[in-house]
Amino acid sequence: MYSFRGDAHRVYLKLQKTVHKKAAVSQLKELKEIEEIIRFYHSLESSALRLIYYRMVKEKNGSGFVLIFVTSFPWLLLMFSKQITDILGSLLWVIFGFVYLLVLIISVILHFSEKAWAAFHMEIIQDVLSERQKEESSD
């Protein structure tokens, strides 16, 4: 049941499969995980939630080392490519290029995964804070 459409589509497929089996949708592992996170954030004070939210904003908006890694390092190698080829030889250069691309791909995947999780937690924190604000204004 693997799909290249992303997590949202995989969850949809699991939900669809669960409904066809006439099982309880609320028992899905992904939904239980979300409920657990929501319960945890409800247990924290609003002031702590705001601080966590600000930290998540930093995480989501931060580009980290990935952009520097992606943009500057290849130019540096290009500048010294003849000297590097002379020193390392062509086979080591190919090995180095393969390792670099592998590390680059893994770093980019992790970077965007972290940004997605930060956005996920930010939405939950905003919901909890807005619920509390509504409760306070109605009292």
C-alpha angles and dihedrals in degrees: 000000000000116000132187090211093088140250095306092059093045090053089048091052091049091049091049092049091048092050091049089052087050090234126144111277091206089066094067113120093231093053093045089053091053092049090051091052091048092050090050093051090047088057093058127083119256093244091055091047091054091052091048089048092054090050090051090051088055090049093048096046097039116102095195123186095320097085092046089047093049099045111030106035097061090051090051090052091047091054092054100030097118093048091046092049090050091050101039102029124229097282094053089046090057091048091049091049092050093049091046093052092046092052090045093053093047091047094051092048092050092045095055092041090055091049090051092050090048090053090048093053092043091057092050092048091049090051092050092048093047091049090053092047091052091049091050093048093049093052 
